[in-house]
Protein backbone atom coordinates (compact mmCIF):
# COMPACT_ATOMS: atom_id res chain seq x y z
CA UNK A 1 0.00 0.00 0.00
CA UNK A 2 2.86 2.36 0.77
CA UNK A 3 4.45 1.63 -2.61
CA UNK A 4 1.09 2.36 -4.23
CA UNK A 5 1.13 5.84 -2.74
CA UNK A 6 -1.02 5.50 0.38
CA UNK A 7 0.23 7.52 3.33
CA UNK A 8 1.03 5.97 6.68
CA UNK A 9 -2.05 7.31 8.43
CA UNK A 10 -4.39 5.83 5.80
CA UNK A 11 -2.63 2.47 6.02
CA UNK A 12 -2.73 2.42 9.82
CA UNK A 13 -6.40 3.36 9.80
CA UNK A 14 -7.19 0.50 7.41
CA UNK A 15 -5.25 -2.07 9.41
CA UNK A 16 -6.63 -0.93 12.77
CA UNK A 17 -10.25 -1.07 11.64
CA UNK A 18 -12.43 -3.90 12.95
CA UNK A 19 -13.84 -5.84 9.99
CA UNK A 20 -16.87 -8.09 10.17
CA UNK A 21 -18.20 -11.10 8.32
CA UNK A 22 -17.96 -14.91 8.42
CA UNK A 23 -14.25 -14.81 7.53
CA UNK A 24 -13.58 -13.26 10.94
CA UNK A 25 -15.48 -15.87 12.98
CA UNK A 26 -13.60 -16.50 16.21
CA UNK A 27 -11.10 -13.68 15.67
CA UNK A 28 -10.47 -11.97 19.02
CA UNK A 29 -11.17 -8.24 19.05
CA UNK A 30 -8.06 -6.13 18.72
CA UNK A 31 -5.89 -8.80 17.10
CA UNK A 32 -3.97 -7.98 13.94
CA UNK A 33 -4.93 -8.80 10.36
CA UNK A 34 -1.98 -11.19 10.02
CA UNK A 35 -3.20 -14.10 7.89
CA UNK A 36 -6.08 -12.26 6.26
CA UNK A 37 -4.47 -10.26 3.44
CA UNK A 38 -5.09 -12.89 0.80
CA UNK A 39 -2.53 -13.23 -1.95
CA UNK A 40 -4.12 -12.71 -5.36
CA UNK A 41 -4.00 -10.23 -8.22
CA UNK A 42 -6.67 -7.58 -7.70
CA UNK A 43 -7.97 -4.88 -10.01
CA UNK A 44 -9.44 -1.95 -8.09
CA UNK A 45 -10.33 1.65 -9.00
CA UNK A 46 -7.42 4.06 -8.77
CA UNK A 47 -9.25 6.11 -6.15
CA UNK A 48 -9.89 3.12 -3.86
CA UNK A 49 -9.26 3.61 -0.16
CA UNK A 50 -6.84 1.35 1.66
CA UNK A 51 -9.81 -0.05 3.58
CA UNK A 52 -11.57 -0.92 0.31
CA UNK A 53 -8.48 -2.77 -0.93
CA UNK A 54 -8.20 -4.80 2.27
CA UNK A 55 -11.92 -5.59 2.15
CA UNK A 56 -11.48 -6.78 -1.44
CA UNK A 57 -8.85 -9.30 -0.31
CA UNK A 58 -11.07 -10.48 2.55
CA UNK A 59 -14.05 -10.95 0.22
CA UNK A 60 -11.96 -12.98 -2.23
CA UNK A 61 -10.52 -15.14 0.54
CA UNK A 62 -13.93 -16.06 1.90
CA UNK A 63 -15.31 -16.57 -1.61
CA UNK A 64 -12.59 -19.16 -2.26
CA UNK A 65 -13.08 -20.77 1.16
CA UNK A 66 -16.81 -21.05 0.63
CA UNK A 67 -16.44 -22.39 -2.93
CA UNK A 68 -14.41 -25.31 -1.55
CA UNK A 69 -16.96 -26.05 1.19
CA UNK A 70 -14.32 -25.35 3.80
CA UNK A 71 -16.42 -23.72 6.56
CA UNK A 72 -18.16 -27.04 7.24
CA UNK A 73 -14.93 -28.99 6.80
CA UNK A 74 -13.13 -26.80 9.32
CA UNK A 75 -15.92 -27.36 11.82
CA UNK A 76 -15.64 -31.11 11.23
CA UNK A 77 -12.00 -30.82 12.34
CA UNK A 78 -13.08 -28.98 15.50
CA UNK A 79 -11.83 -25.60 14.29
CA UNK A 80 -13.54 -22.24 14.00
CA UNK A 81 -12.54 -19.98 11.11
CA UNK A 82 -9.84 -18.15 13.06
CA UNK A 83 -8.28 -21.40 14.27
CA UNK A 84 -8.44 -22.88 10.78
CA UNK A 85 -6.71 -19.86 9.25
CA UNK A 86 -4.10 -19.98 12.02
CA UNK A 87 -3.34 -23.66 11.39
CA UNK A 88 -3.38 -23.11 7.61
CA UNK A 89 -0.80 -20.34 8.03
CA UNK A 90 1.52 -22.80 9.79
CA UNK A 91 1.04 -25.36 7.02
CA UNK A 92 1.74 -22.58 4.50
CA UNK A 93 5.05 -21.69 6.11
CA UNK A 94 6.02 -25.32 6.54
CA UNK A 95 5.47 -25.96 2.83
CA UNK A 96 4.50 -23.39 0.20
CA UNK A 97 2.85 -25.04 -2.80
CA UNK A 98 1.27 -22.06 -4.55
CA UNK A 99 4.21 -21.30 -6.82
CA UNK A 100 4.87 -24.79 -8.18
CA UNK A 101 5.32 -24.57 -11.96
CA UNK A 102 3.07 -27.45 -13.10
CA UNK A 103 -0.31 -28.79 -11.98
CA UNK A 104 1.30 -32.16 -11.25
CA UNK A 105 3.95 -30.71 -8.96
CA UNK A 106 1.42 -28.44 -7.29
CA UNK A 107 -0.88 -31.38 -6.58
CA UNK A 108 1.98 -33.51 -5.23
CA UNK A 109 2.98 -30.66 -2.94
CA UNK A 110 -0.65 -30.24 -1.85
CA UNK A 111 -0.81 -33.92 -0.86
CA UNK A 112 2.21 -33.29 1.38
CA UNK A 113 0.42 -30.29 2.88
CA UNK A 114 -2.60 -32.49 3.60
CA UNK A 115 -0.44 -34.92 5.56
CA UNK A 116 1.31 -32.11 7.43
CA UNK A 117 -2.13 -30.76 8.35
CA UNK A 118 -3.21 -34.23 9.47
CA UNK A 119 -0.20 -34.52 11.78
CA UNK A 120 -0.88 -31.13 13.36
CA UNK A 121 -4.58 -31.91 13.79
CA UNK A 122 -3.69 -35.21 15.40
CA UNK A 123 -1.37 -33.46 17.85
CA UNK A 124 -4.06 -30.92 18.70
CA UNK A 125 -6.55 -33.68 19.47
CA UNK A 126 -3.98 -35.49 21.58
CA UNK A 127 -3.24 -32.28 23.53
CA UNK A 128 0.38 -32.49 22.41
CA UNK A 129 2.59 -29.61 21.30
CA UNK A 130 2.42 -28.91 17.57
CA UNK A 131 6.21 -28.77 17.51
CA UNK A 132 6.36 -26.53 14.45
CA UNK A 133 9.73 -24.87 13.92
CA UNK A 134 8.21 -22.14 11.74
CA UNK A 135 6.31 -20.83 14.77
CA UNK A 136 9.39 -20.13 16.87
CA UNK A 137 11.06 -18.61 13.80
CA UNK A 138 8.06 -16.29 13.47
CA UNK A 139 8.28 -15.48 17.18
CA UNK A 140 11.95 -14.57 16.78
CA UNK A 141 11.15 -12.37 13.78
CA UNK A 142 8.53 -10.54 15.88
CA UNK A 143 11.08 -9.93 18.64
CA UNK A 144 13.94 -9.12 16.28
CA UNK A 145 16.18 -11.81 17.74
CA UNK A 146 17.92 -14.95 16.52
CA UNK A 147 15.52 -17.91 16.40
CA UNK A 148 16.02 -20.53 19.10
CA UNK A 149 13.89 -23.55 19.96
CA UNK A 150 13.19 -22.32 23.50
CA UNK A 151 12.36 -18.69 22.69
CA UNK A 152 9.87 -17.33 25.22
CA UNK A 153 6.78 -16.55 23.18
CA UNK A 154 3.17 -17.77 23.05
CA UNK A 155 3.78 -18.32 19.33
CA UNK A 156 6.42 -20.97 20.02
CA UNK A 157 4.59 -24.27 19.54
CA UNK A 158 7.71 -26.24 20.37
CA UNK A 159 7.13 -25.41 24.05
CA UNK A 160 3.46 -24.34 24.20
CA UNK A 161 0.52 -26.66 23.57
CA UNK A 162 -2.25 -25.80 21.16
CA UNK A 163 -2.36 -23.24 18.41
CA UNK A 164 -0.42 -19.98 18.60
CA UNK A 165 -2.41 -16.81 19.38
CA UNK A 166 -3.03 -16.15 15.69
CA UNK A 167 -1.86 -16.72 12.11
CA UNK A 168 1.84 -16.44 11.29
CA UNK A 169 1.39 -15.87 7.53
CA UNK A 170 -1.29 -15.42 4.91
CA UNK A 171 -2.24 -18.96 3.84
CA UNK A 172 -2.88 -19.78 0.21
CA UNK A 173 -5.92 -21.71 -0.92
CA UNK A 174 -4.02 -25.02 -1.02
CA UNK A 175 -2.97 -24.73 2.63
CA UNK A 176 -6.54 -23.85 3.60
CA UNK A 177 -7.82 -26.84 1.63
CA UNK A 178 -5.23 -29.08 3.29
CA UNK A 179 -6.55 -28.23 6.76
CA UNK A 180 -10.09 -28.90 5.61
CA UNK A 181 -9.12 -32.11 3.81
CA UNK A 182 -6.32 -33.78 5.80
CA UNK A 183 -5.08 -37.21 4.81
CA UNK A 184 -5.76 -40.31 6.88
CA UNK A 185 -2.40 -41.82 7.75
CA UNK A 186 -0.50 -43.23 10.73
CA UNK A 187 2.19 -40.55 10.44
CA UNK A 188 3.00 -38.51 13.52
CA UNK A 189 6.23 -36.74 12.49
CA UNK A 190 7.72 -34.99 9.48
CA UNK A 191 10.85 -33.07 8.54
CA UNK A 192 11.93 -30.93 5.63
CA UNK A 193 15.15 -32.53 4.44
CA UNK A 194 18.30 -30.82 3.25
CA UNK A 195 17.27 -31.82 -0.27
CA UNK A 196 14.01 -29.85 -0.03
CA UNK A 197 11.82 -32.95 0.23
CA UNK A 198 9.42 -33.82 3.05
CA UNK A 199 9.97 -37.04 5.01
CA UNK A 200 7.23 -38.55 7.18
CA UNK A 201 7.53 -41.03 10.03
CA UNK A 202 5.17 -43.03 12.23
CA UNK A 203 7.45 -43.50 15.24
CA UNK A 204 10.12 -41.54 17.08
CA UNK A 205 12.71 -44.08 15.90
CA UNK A 206 11.71 -43.60 12.26
CA UNK A 207 11.72 -39.83 12.72
CA UNK A 208 15.21 -39.86 14.21
CA UNK A 209 16.39 -42.05 11.34
CA UNK A 210 14.99 -39.53 8.86
CA UNK A 211 16.82 -36.72 10.63
CA UNK A 212 20.05 -38.73 10.52
CA UNK A 213 19.69 -39.57 6.84
CA UNK A 214 18.10 -36.45 5.37
CA UNK A 215 18.36 -33.46 7.71
CA UNK A 216 21.89 -32.96 8.95
CA UNK A 217 22.25 -29.32 7.90
CA UNK A 218 18.79 -27.80 8.42
CA UNK A 219 17.96 -29.68 11.61
CA UNK A 220 21.31 -28.87 13.20
CA UNK A 221 20.81 -25.17 12.40
CA UNK A 222 17.69 -25.23 14.59
BAFI-3210 file (N, C-alpha, C; in Angstrom, 3 decimals, decimal comma, padded with zeros to 6 digits):
// residues 222
n [1|2|3|4|5|6|7|8|9|10|11|12|13|14|15|16|17|18|19|20|21|22|23|24|25|26|27|28|29|30|31|32|33|34|35|36|37|38|39|40|41|42|43|44|45|46|47|48|49|50|51|52|53|54|55|56|57|58|59|60|61|62|63|64|65|66|67|68|69|70|71|72|73|74|75|76|77|78|79|80|81|82|83|84|85|86|87|88|89|90|91|92|93|94|95|96|97|98|99|100|101|102|103|104|105|106|107|108|109|110|111|112|113|114|115|116|117|118|119|120|121|122|123|124|125|126|127|128|129|130|131|132|133|134|135|136|137|138|139|140|141|142|143|144|145|146|147|148|149|150|151|152|153|154|155|156|157|158|159|160|161|162|163|164|165|166|167|168|169|170|171|172|173|174|175|176|177|178|179|180|181|182|183|184|185|186|187|188|189|190|191|192|193|194|195|196|197|198|199|200|201|202|203|204|205|206|207|208|209|210|211|212|213|214|215|216|217|218|219|220|221|222]
n.u [000,825|001,957|003,871|002,159|001,349|-000,191|-000,592|000,968|-000,843|-003,324|-002,939|-002,486|-004,956|-006,615|-005,652|-006,121|-008,796|-011,843|-013,039|-015,870|-017,823|-018,250|-015,690|-014,190|-014,915|-014,553|-012,250|-010,350|-011,184|-009,337|-007,026|-004,395|-004,404|-002,909|-002,514|-004,846|-004,703|-005,135|-003,388|-003,580|-004,101|-005,406|-007,790|-008,560|-010,382|-008,621|-008,941|-009,461|-009,900|-007,583|-008,819|-010,883|-009,395|-008,253|-010,627|-011,460|-009,599|-010,293|-012,902|-012,450|-010,950|-012,770|-014,686|-013,318|-012,829|-015,433|-016,324|-014,978|-016,214|-015,227|-015,873|-017,663|-016,054|-013,880|-015,147|-015,772|-013,308|-013,050|-012,460|-012,796|-013,235|-011,102|-009,204|-008,766|-007,653|-005,363|-004,019|-003,738|-001,987|000,357|000,823|001,209|003,634|005,294|005,322|005,223|003,107|001,973|003,408|004,346|005,469|003,985|000,793|000,891|003,104|002,245|-000,030|001,133|002,656|000,594|-000,617|001,323|001,062|-001,489|-000,975|000,809|-000,950|-002,705|-001,071|-000,604|-003,251|-003,809|-002,024|-003,093|-005,563|-004,658|-003,723|-001,077|002,099|002,321|004,803|006,034|008,582|008,495|006,937|008,396|010,361|008,934|008,164|010,666|011,282|009,327|010,268|012,699|015,059|017,565|016,469|015,575|014,988|013,819|012,692|011,037|007,828|004,368|003,800|005,490|005,315|006,810|007,190|004,832|001,532|-001,177|-002,691|-000,916|-001,330|-002,440|-002,603|000,452|001,202|-000,037|-002,207|-002,292|-004,745|-004,400|-003,175|-005,212|-007,183|-005,905|-006,017|-008,726|-009,124|-007,568|-005,174|-005,492|-003,594|-001,018|001,021|003,055|005,068|007,203|009,754|011,507|013,765|017,337|017,493|015,251|012,950|010,044|009,873|008,195|007,200|006,231|006,919|008,967|011,523|011,696|011,483|013,795|015,653|015,137|015,945|018,669|019,424|018,531|018,473|020,726|021,956|019,907|018,376|020,270|020,868|018,739]
n.v [-001,202|001,208|001,496|001,888|004,422|005,201|007,011|006,829|007,190|006,568|003,893|002,789|003,334|001,695|-000,858|-000,964|-000,986|-002,597|-005,377|-007,103|-010,134|-013,526|-014,543|-013,665|-015,070|-016,055|-014,579|-012,819|-009,679|-006,795|-008,073|-008,533|-008,186|-010,149|-012,909|-012,570|-010,980|-011,722|-013,444|-012,574|-011,458|-008,300|-006,092|-002,836|000,267|003,337|005,271|003,989|003,403|002,512|000,837|-000,224|-001,768|-003,699|-004,901|-005,998|-008,063|-009,658|-010,397|-011,929|-014,009|-015,290|-016,001|-017,933|-019,824|-020,564|-021,595|-023,983|-025,423|-025,228|-024,020|-025,816|-028,070|-027,277|-027,005|-029,667|-030,605|-029,599|-026,913|-023,371|-020,565|-018,743|-020,293|-022,234|-020,736|-019,915|-022,408|-023,159|-021,200|-021,993|-024,445|-023,403|-021,985|-024,052|-025,524|-024,278|-024,328|-022,913|-021,706|-023,669|-024,952|-026,603|-028,248|-030,896|-031,005|-029,139|-030,396|-032,681|-031,485|-030,355|-032,668|-033,418|-031,227|-031,788|-034,046|-033,001|-031,209|-033,088|-034,335|-032,206|-031,691|-034,077|-033,942|-031,753|-032,812|-034,747|-033,267|-032,487|-030,825|-028,784|-028,544|-027,110|-025,780|-023,437|-021,715|-020,831|-019,523|-017,458|-016,160|-015,275|-013,503|-011,568|-010,534|-009,623|-011,076|-013,707|-016,860|-019,388|-022,637|-022,618|-020,105|-017,560|-017,210|-016,924|-017,794|-019,846|-023,008|-025,185|-025,337|-024,622|-025,815|-026,465|-024,173|-021,280|-017,771|-016,542|-016,293|-016,871|-016,156|-015,379|-017,672|-019,675|-020,844|-023,613|-024,477|-023,850|-025,574|-027,974|-028,149|-028,407|-030,775|-033,095|-035,800|-039,355|-040,981|-042,936|-041,390|-039,403|-037,628|-035,302|-034,037|-031,402|-032,096|-031,713|-031,783|-030,548|-032,033|-033,582|-035,647|-038,249|-039,875|-042,608|-043,342|-042,371|-043,441|-043,891|-041,267|-040,100|-041,498|-040,496|-037,847|-038,265|-039,318|-037,478|-034,826|-033,279|-030,759|-028,616|-029,344|-029,295|-026,612|-025,570]
n.w [000,000|000,742|-001,270|-003,340|-002,959|-000,788|002,234|005,505|007,618|006,485|005,870|008,428|009,594|008,046|008,703|011,392|011,680|012,663|011,123|009,771|009,332|008,029|007,573|009,679|011,891|015,199|015,554|017,829|019,304|018,492|017,676|015,228|011,585|010,495|008,382|006,969|004,688|001,675|-000,796|-004,016|-007,430|-007,818|-009,209|-008,844|-008,504|-009,201|-007,299|-004,961|-001,465|001,164|002,959|001,398|-000,388|001,308|002,194|-000,203|-000,549|001,622|000,965|-001,339|-000,293|001,450|-000,412|-001,940|000,060|000,746|-001,700|-001,827|000,092|002,658|005,233|006,607|006,614|008,151|010,630|011,051|011,713|014,182|014,378|014,529|012,261|012,631|013,997|012,042|009,957|011,265|011,705|009,037|008,183|009,402|008,149|005,597|005,894|006,567|004,212|001,117|-001,548|-003,588|-005,670|-007,405|-010,552|-012,315|-012,788|-011,872|-010,111|-008,279|-007,245|-006,088|-004,099|-002,624|-001,604|000,221|001,951|002,965|004,525|006,390|007,625|008,710|010,620|012,408|013,226|014,486|016,631|017,982|018,830|020,520|022,564|022,496|021,961|019,025|017,818|015,757|013,867|012,366|013,795|016,049|014,712|013,527|015,892|016,774|014,696|015,186|017,575|016,852|017,153|017,208|016,027|018,309|019,676|022,211|022,583|024,362|023,937|023,200|020,692|020,139|019,312|019,903|022,585|023,762|024,192|021,891|019,474|018,167|019,202|016,962|013,298|011,410|008,956|005,657|004,523|001,534|-000,869|-001,187|001,191|002,994|002,026|002,601|005,397|005,717|004,419|005,428|005,165|005,797|007,688|009,389|010,196|012,358|012,571|010,816|008,628|006,942|004,573|003,883|001,175|000,289|000,204|001,759|004,591|006,134|009,195|011,322|013,886|016,736|016,466|013,692|012,852|013,946|012,482|009,946|010,324|010,743|008,253|006,315|007,166|008,144|007,927|007,963|010,235|012,268|012,305|013,631]
ca.u [000,000|002,863|004,451|001,094|001,133|-001,018|000,235|001,032|-002,052|-004,392|-002,628|-002,730|-006,398|-007,191|-005,253|-006,634|-010,249|-012,435|-013,835|-016,865|-018,200|-017,956|-014,254|-013,582|-015,483|-013,598|-011,097|-010,472|-011,168|-008,058|-005,888|-003,967|-004,929|-001,982|-003,200|-006,083|-004,473|-005,095|-002,528|-004,122|-004,004|-006,670|-007,966|-009,437|-010,333|-007,416|-009,248|-009,890|-009,265|-006,836|-009,809|-011,573|-008,477|-008,203|-011,916|-011,476|-008,852|-011,071|-014,046|-011,963|-010,524|-013,926|-015,314|-012,588|-013,076|-016,806|-016,438|-014,414|-016,962|-014,320|-016,418|-018,164|-014,935|-013,130|-015,920|-015,639|-012,004|-013,084|-011,831|-013,540|-012,538|-009,838|-008,285|-008,437|-006,714|-004,104|-003,342|-003,376|-000,803|001,516|001,037|001,738|005,052|006,023|005,469|004,498|002,852|001,274|004,215|004,872|005,318|003,071|-000,309|001,298|003,955|001,420|-000,879|001,980|002,976|-000,645|-000,809|002,211|000,421|-002,600|-000,442|001,308|-002,134|-003,214|-000,196|-000,883|-004,585|-003,689|-001,365|-004,063|-006,549|-003,979|-003,238|000,381|002,594|002,421|006,209|006,360|009,725|008,209|006,310|009,389|011,058|008,060|008,279|011,951|011,152|008,533|011,078|013,941|016,180|017,924|015,522|016,016|013,886|013,188|012,360|009,874|006,777|003,172|003,783|006,423|004,594|007,713|007,133|003,462|000,520|-002,247|-002,364|-000,417|-002,414|-003,034|-001,860|001,839|001,392|-001,287|-002,237|-002,879|-005,921|-004,024|-002,972|-006,544|-007,820|-005,225|-006,548|-010,093|-009,122|-006,319|-005,080|-005,756|-002,396|-000,498|002,189|003,002|006,229|007,723|010,850|011,929|015,149|018,305|017,265|014,011|011,819|009,417|009,966|007,233|007,527|005,166|007,446|010,118|012,711|011,708|011,723|015,210|016,392|014,988|016,821|020,045|019,688|018,099|018,361|021,893|022,245|018,792|017,962|021,307|020,809|017,685]
ca.v [000,000|002,358|001,625|002,357|005,838|005,497|007,517|005,969|007,314|005,828|002,465|002,417|003,363|000,502|-002,075|-000,926|-001,070|-003,902|-005,845|-008,091|-011,104|-014,913|-014,810|-013,263|-015,867|-016,502|-013,679|-011,966|-008,240|-006,128|-008,798|-007,982|-008,801|-011,186|-014,095|-012,257|-010,257|-012,895|-013,227|-012,712|-010,232|-007,580|-004,881|-001,946|001,654|004,062|006,111|003,124|003,609|001,353|-000,050|-000,923|-002,774|-004,801|-005,595|-006,780|-009,300|-010,484|-010,950|-012,982|-015,136|-016,064|-016,571|-019,165|-020,772|-021,049|-022,385|-025,309|-026,050|-025,347|-023,721|-027,044|-028,994|-026,803|-027,361|-031,113|-030,822|-028,979|-025,603|-022,243|-019,983|-018,152|-021,400|-022,884|-019,860|-019,984|-023,665|-023,112|-020,345|-022,801|-025,363|-022,584|-021,691|-025,318|-025,964|-023,391|-025,041|-022,064|-021,304|-024,795|-024,568|-027,446|-028,787|-032,158|-030,708|-028,444|-031,379|-033,514|-030,657|-030,242|-033,919|-033,294|-030,290|-032,489|-034,923|-032,108|-030,758|-034,228|-034,523|-031,133|-031,908|-035,211|-033,464|-030,922|-033,678|-035,490|-032,283|-032,485|-029,615|-028,912|-028,774|-026,529|-024,869|-022,138|-020,828|-020,127|-018,608|-016,286|-015,482|-014,571|-012,369|-010,542|-009,932|-009,122|-011,808|-014,946|-017,914|-020,533|-023,551|-022,324|-018,688|-017,329|-016,550|-017,774|-018,318|-020,968|-024,271|-026,236|-025,406|-024,340|-026,657|-025,802|-023,240|-019,979|-016,807|-016,148|-016,716|-016,437|-015,866|-015,423|-018,964|-019,785|-021,710|-025,017|-024,727|-023,848|-026,835|-029,076|-028,226|-028,903|-032,112|-033,784|-037,214|-040,312|-041,825|-043,227|-040,555|-038,506|-036,743|-034,990|-033,072|-030,929|-032,527|-030,819|-031,824|-029,854|-032,951|-033,817|-037,044|-038,550|-041,032|-043,032|-043,502|-041,542|-044,082|-043,595|-039,828|-039,860|-042,047|-039,526|-036,716|-038,731|-039,574|-036,450|-033,464|-032,958|-029,321|-027,801|-029,681|-028,869|-025,166|-025,231]
ca.w [000,000|000,765|-002,609|-004,231|-002,738|000,379|003,335|006,681|008,434|005,800|006,018|009,823|009,804|007,409|009,415|012,766|011,639|012,953|009,994|010,172|008,320|008,421|007,527|010,943|012,980|016,210|015,668|019,017|019,054|018,724|017,103|013,945|010,362|010,016|007,895|006,256|003,436|000,800|-001,949|-005,355|-008,224|-007,705|-010,009|-008,089|-008,999|-008,769|-006,147|-003,858|-000,165|001,664|003,578|000,314|-000,930|002,268|002,152|-001,438|-000,312|002,551|000,225|-002,231|000,536|001,901|-001,608|-002,257|001,158|000,631|-002,928|-001,552|001,194|003,801|006,562|007,242|006,804|009,318|011,822|011,232|012,344|015,500|014,289|013,997|011,112|013,061|014,271|010,778|009,248|012,018|011,386|007,615|008,035|009,792|007,025|004,502|006,112|006,540|002,825|000,199|-002,803|-004,549|-006,817|-008,175|-011,962|-013,098|-011,979|-011,253|-008,960|-007,293|-006,576|-005,234|-002,939|-001,849|-000,865|001,381|002,877|003,602|005,563|007,434|008,349|009,475|011,776|013,365|013,786|015,402|017,849|018,702|019,470|021,577|023,531|022,413|021,297|017,567|017,513|014,454|013,916|011,742|014,771|016,870|013,800|013,472|017,181|016,785|013,781|015,876|018,643|016,277|017,742|016,516|016,402|019,098|019,961|023,500|022,695|025,218|023,175|023,046|019,327|020,018|019,535|020,370|024,050|024,197|023,574|021,164|018,405|018,599|019,376|015,689|012,108|011,286|007,533|004,906|003,844|000,213|-000,917|-001,021|002,626|003,596|001,631|003,293|006,756|005,606|003,807|005,798|004,808|006,876|007,747|010,725|010,435|013,516|012,488|009,483|008,541|005,630|004,443|003,252|-000,271|-000,026|000,229|003,052|005,015|007,183|010,034|012,231|015,243|017,078|015,899|012,256|012,720|014,211|011,339|008,858|010,634|010,520|006,836|005,367|007,708|008,954|007,904|008,422|011,606|013,198|012,396|014,586]
c.u [000,862|003,466|003,429|000,726|000,258|-000,127|000,066|-000,246|-003,210|-004,191|-002,925|-004,223|-007,051|-006,874|-005,760|-008,151|-010,701|-013,358|-014,758|-017,166|-017,782|-016,474|-013,607|-014,192|-014,377|-012,406|-011,269|-010,386|-009,788|-006,849|-005,605|-004,626|-003,925|-002,795|-004,392|-005,877|-004,115|-004,332|-003,182|-003,760|-005,370|-006,661|-008,996|-009,352|-009,153|-007,681|-009,726|-009,180|-008,496|-007,787|-010,549|-010,692|-008,375|-009,500|-012,035|-010,737|-009,619|-012,233|-013,604|-011,559|-011,725|-014,671|-014,647|-012,823|-014,462|-016,978|-015,924|-015,151|-016,177|-014,921|-016,912|-017,035|-014,054|-013,843|-015,814|-014,303|-011,939|-012,494|-012,845|-012,697|-011,168|-008,794|-007,841|-007,445|-005,356|-003,335|-002,905|-002,135|000,470|001,850|001,672|003,231|005,898|006,309|004,593|004,351|002,319|002,087|004,786|004,532|004,339|001,941|000,074|002,140|003,172|000,545|-000,060|002,348|001,760|-000,913|000,107|001,607|-000,714|-002,104|000,168|000,143|-002,686|-002,374|-000,467|-002,253|-004,574|-003,055|-002,298|-005,051|-005,952|-003,434|-001,724|000,817|002,613|003,853|006,650|007,484|009,391|007,550|007,332|010,249|010,251|008,165|009,579|011,916|010,384|009,368|012,390|015,178|016,458|016,981|016,177|014,794|013,119|012,815|011,044|008,831|005,573|003,049|004,659|005,716|005,526|007,613|005,725|002,473|-000,512|-001,744|-001,716|-001,573|-003,112|-002,180|-000,436|002,185|000,014|-001,332|-002,814|-004,040|-005,548|-003,809|-004,305|-007,276|-007,210|-005,757|-007,975|-010,189|-007,846|-006,347|-005,425|-004,603|-002,033|000,709|001,975|004,132|006,543|008,900|010,983|013,415|016,039|018,116|015,960|012,781|011,287|009,474|009,065|007,654|006,364|005,633|008,618|011,384|012,818|012,031|013,199|016,080|016,296|015,874|018,268|020,371|019,458|018,165|019,530|022,144|021,106|018,426|019,000|021,315|019,771|018,015]
c.v [001,256|002,579|002,131|003,811|006,192|005,966|006,650|006,023|006,539|004,327|002,007|002,375|002,110|-000,759|-002,111|-001,010|-002,486|-004,292|-006,967|-009,033|-012,501|-015,266|-014,569|-013,983|-016,335|-015,596|-012,759|-010,486|-007,664|-006,854|-008,285|-008,715|-009,773|-012,403|-013,820|-011,523|-011,294|-012,597|-013,575|-011,463|-009,568|-006,345|-004,010|-000,551|002,414|004,924|005,293|003,496|002,357|000,348|-000,864|-002,038|-003,966|-005,596|-006,458|-008,105|-010,232|-011,164|-012,098|-014,222|-015,967|-016,684|-017,890|-020,234|-021,393|-021,944|-023,807|-026,033|-026,139|-024,955|-024,962|-028,022|-028,575|-027,203|-028,849|-031,471|-030,192|-027,587|-024,541|-021,598|-019,422|-019,233|-022,077|-022,046|-019,882|-021,258|-023,688|-022,263|-021,094|-023,795|-024,618|-022,336|-022,946|-025,752|-025,109|-024,083|-024,141|-021,778|-022,439|-024,625|-025,402|-027,938|-030,065|-031,908|-029,990|-029,430|-032,278|-032,760|-030,535|-031,511|-033,948|-032,346|-030,973|-033,390|-034,114|-031,612|-031,865|-034,464|-033,456|-031,308|-033,057|-034,761|-032,570|-031,786|-034,478|-034,578|-032,307|-031,148|-029,845|-029,181|-028,203|-025,514|-023,494|-021,183|-020,129|-019,208|-017,319|-015,477|-014,682|-013,358|-011,231|-009,800|-009,349|-009,781|-013,064|-016,060|-019,049|-021,344|-023,150|-020,855|-018,520|-016,517|-017,471|-018,350|-019,548|-022,275|-025,444|-026,391|-025,153|-025,236|-025,812|-024,898|-021,981|-018,979|-016,387|-016,611|-016,160|-016,102|-015,814|-016,745|-018,856|-020,756|-023,167|-025,357|-024,741|-025,147|-028,016|-029,256|-028,753|-030,322|-032,873|-035,240|-038,081|-041,303|-042,094|-042,353|-039,624|-037,478|-036,431|-034,036|-032,610|-031,237|-031,486|-030,750|-031,149|-030,738|-033,110|-035,307|-037,259|-039,797|-041,329|-043,084|-042,551|-042,112|-043,791|-042,123|-039,505|-040,389|-041,095|-038,305|-037,077|-038,823|-038,371|-035,018|-033,134|-031,455|-028,500|-028,079|-029,248|-027,353|-024,724|-025,743]
c.w [000,000|-000,615|-003,618|-003,970|-001,561|001,532|004,573|007,503|007,816|005,949|007,440|010,131|009,245|008,200|010,852|012,827|011,999|011,799|010,459|009,008|008,736|008,370|008,886|012,141|013,931|016,393|016,876|018,652|019,368|018,181|015,697|012,774|009,733|009,595|007,007|004,934|002,370|-000,486|-003,274|-006,136|-008,219|-008,611|-009,316|-008,693|-008,414|-007,537|-004,947|-002,569|000,222|002,293|002,522|-000,247|000,019|002,229|000,904|-001,252|000,619|001,821|-000,680|-001,439|000,958|000,721|-001,979|-001,198|001,025|-000,585|-002,738|-000,425|002,480|005,151|007,300|007,516|007,976|010,605|012,111|011,875|013,733|015,538|013,891|012,894|011,498|013,335|012,981|009,973|009,938|011,677|009,931|007,392|008,418|008,688|005,858|004,672|006,187|005,100|001,933|-001,157|-003,907|-005,806|-007,642|-009,657|-012,788|-012,204|-011,247|-010,007|-007,868|-006,531|-005,661|-003,957|-002,027|-001,045|000,366|002,414|003,638|004,735|006,703|008,291|009,234|010,729|012,830|014,011|014,790|016,722|018,664|019,475|020,618|022,675|023,640|021,816|019,792|017,140|016,186|014,570|013,352|012,727|015,650|016,009|013,653|014,761|017,257|015,858|014,442|016,911|018,127|016,846|016,913|016,960|017,176|019,499|021,213|023,676|023,459|024,446|023,111|021,642|019,162|020,354|019,804|021,887|024,596|023,461|022,832|020,061|018,969|018,678|018,086|014,532|012,093|009,842|006,900|004,143|002,439|000,242|-000,693|000,452|003,357|003,280|002,375|004,709|006,738|005,082|004,147|005,345|006,016|006,899|009,206|011,058|011,626|013,492|011,036|009,625|007,101|005,515|003,799|001,742|-000,679|-000,025|001,651|003,364|006,228|007,949|010,972|013,680|015,474|016,451|014,402|012,010|012,928|013,091|010,141|009,080|010,328|009,035|005,925|005,887|008,629|009,035|008,517|009,872|012,625|013,351|013,410|015,976]
res [x|x|x|x|x|x|x|x|x|x|x|x|x|x|x|x|x|x|x|x|x|x|x|x|x|x|x|x|x|x|x|x|x|x|x|x|x|x|x|x|x|x|x|x|x|x|x|x|x|x|x|x|x|x|x|x|x|x|x|x|x|x|x|x|x|x|x|x|x|x|x|x|x|x|x|x|x|x|x|x|x|x|x|x|x|x|x|x|x|x|x|x|x|x|x|x|x|x|x|x|x|x|x|x|x|x|x|x|x|x|x|x|x|x|x|x|x|x|x|x|x|x|x|x|x|x|x|x|x|x|x|x|x|x|x|x|x|x|x|x|x|x|x|x|x|x|x|x|x|x|x|x|x|x|x|x|x|x|x|x|x|x|x|x|x|x|x|x|x|x|x|x|x|x|x|x|x|x|x|x|x|x|x|x|x|x|x|x|x|x|x|x|x|x|x|x|x|x|x|x|x|x|x|x|x|x|x|x|x|x|x|x|x|x|x|x|x|x|x|x|x|x]
***
